[in-house]
Amino acid sequence: MAAEPSMPTTGHRPGTDIALHLLGGFRLLHDGAPVVVPRGLQRVIALIALRPGATRSHLAGLLWPDAPEDRALSSLRTALWRLRQDPCCPFTTAGDTVRLEPVVRVDVDALVGTAARVRDGDDPCAAATLAAGRHDLLPGWYDDWVLADRERLRQLRLHMLEELAGHHLAAGRHGEALEAALEAMSAEPLRETPHRLVVRIHLAEGNAFEAVHAFYVYRDLLLRELRLEPSAAMTALLDETLAPIRDATRDRPGGPRRPPTARVAPRGR
């Protein structure tokens, strides 16, 4: 197929605020008002937003994976023609590639940008960072490309929250660190990293009881759900901290001493 020249869609009112939400479900807003988009076109818009600059062949193959290439490309041309007739979500074609116009604000882009700022050590708005990506990508959609991006964004958010907690912990901002770690824990309760962060934060504050409590809450959860024990790295956090306390208590004059271990003779002897 011959490449087309760069061609933006037209018809949207200049100055219109266009927001595309894909986290928590498909929503397209013009100046805050929802726009009704047929499900078939929702899939096209969502994929263009998630694969900016993708070629037509790539988009068509993802949208119609079971169709022959010619038919898939024909279906994509029809969908793009329909979007140009009613440019609810303006896009630009350049050569053989398609992307949304910059006027369209996509919540996925905001999540990716926030994660990049946290990774670079910046300190974005705390409330916005904790809320970013709190909902799954396009819940109820089961296309392969949706499932792959849903997991990618879920992992991106978990690492972002853990990095944020680590930054706050290193700076001595224990309250903010705990808030970020608990947010990550809420997103994936069985993931060890946020639980380990919570233990570290409590230990940094000198709250040994809270640290031990957090450890055993996670240990009980892991045993109940997966029949697993926490990793050696997490167990070592408490061993290293509590061993001197146990030793000091055992060696203190008049302090409680551990009773001698009873030796049991093997049966049959």
Secondary structure, DSSP 8 states (H G I E B T S, - for coil): ---EEEEE---S-TT--EEEE-BTS-EEEETTEE----HHHHHHHHHHHHSTTEEHHHHHHHHSTTS-HHHHHHHHHHHHHHHHHS-SS-EEEEETEEEE-TTEEEHHHHHHHHHHHHHTT----HHHHHHTT-S-BSTT---HHHHHHHHHHHHHHHHHHHHHHHHHHHTT-HHHHHHHHHHHHHH-TT-HHHHHHHHHHHHHHT-HHHHHHHHHHHHHHHHHHHS----HHHHHHHHHHHHHHHHHHHHSTTS-----------TT-
